[in-house]
Amino acid sequence: MKEGSMSYRVLALLTAALVCPTFASGACTKDTVPLSLPIQRLDERLQDLTRETGCFIQVDSATLGNLKAPALSGALTIQQALRQSLKGSRLKSRFVKDHWQITSTRRVDDHPIHDSFIQPW
């Protein structure tokens, strides 16, 4: 098997893990977990948090775009880690039934250009 096709297969599996409604095998812990994560793409961060905490995180990968997550260090709960990871991204996290869900805080009527620039002609 070629090395390039293997990396595409791994990427496809990681993407499917973020989008598909599957659940982590471990129990989702509400306790603090020692974390030491570098600045990284937000999709990678969510995968790392799922692995470290056992919590499934549901997210539409299209909402993540090319967002980056800041470095994290210390003993944090999943809620604290998500809050810090999403800070400034216009995304929010919430616990729904038995998993975490990441959604956009952008409203449908948000305009990409600030309202003060729109002239009432």
N, C-alpha and C positions, 0 to 999 in steps of 0.2 A: 504494500500500500504506500502511496506517495505521501510525503510529509505534509504537503499543502492540503490534500484532501482530508487528512486526519485533523488538521487545525480547523477546517470548515465544519467538520462533524462535531468537534468539541464546542465550537461557537454555537452551532444549531442547538445542541443539547442545553447549553447554558441559557440561551434565549428562550427555549421551550420551558425551562424551569421557572423563568420569570413570568411568562405569560399564561401557561396552562394551570388550571386549578388542581394542582397536586399539593400534597402536604408533606412537610418535613417529617422524617421518621422519628425524631426525638420530640420530647414534650417541650412546649414553649415555656421557657423560664421567665418569671417576673423578677427574679433575683438579679443582682448586679453580676456582670461578667467582666473579667479583665480584658480590655481591648487595647490593641496597639495597631492602628490601621493608618496607612499613609494617605496622602492626597491621591484620589483615584476617581475613575469614572463612576457615576452614581449607580449604574447597573452592577458594576463589580462590587460596590459597597453593599448593596442590598443582598447580593449573593453571599458575601462574607458574613453579614449579620444573620442571615438565615442559618448558615453553617454554625456560627458561634453560639447562637441562642436557641436553636431548634424551632424558631418561630417562622411560619410560612408568611411571606410578604407578597400580597397580590398587587400587581402593577401592570398597566398597559405600557409596554416598552416605548411606544410612540411618545408618551408624555415625558420620557427621560431625555430624549434628544442627545446632546453632547454635554450634558451637565456634569460637573465635577463635584465631588464630596470633599470637604476639608479633612485634614488628618484628625484622628481621634485617639485619645490615650487616657487610660484610667479605668476604674471600675464603674461601669454604667449599666443601667437597665436598658432593655430594648427600646422603651419609650424615649429615654434620654438620648440614646444613640441615634434613633431615627430623627428626633427633633434637631440635633446638632448636624446630622448629615444633610437634612433638607433645608437648613437655614439659608434664606435668600434665594431659594429656587422657585418660589410660587407653587410649591407642592406641599401637601400636608399628609400626615398619617393619622389613622384612627383604627381602633380595634373593633372588628366586626365579628360577632359570634365567636369564632375560634381562630382567627387570623388577623394580621395587620393588612391594611389597605392604604395604598398611596394614591391620592387624587390631586387634581389641580385646583388651586384656589382662584384661578382666572375665571371670571364670569363671562357668560356668553356675550354680554354687551360691552365688555372691555374693548377699548380701541387701542391699537398699537401706538398711536400718536396721542399724546396728552391732549385732553379736551380743550385746554386753553389755546391750542394751535388751530382749532377748527373754527372757521369763520362762518357766522350765520348769514349766508347770502340770500 
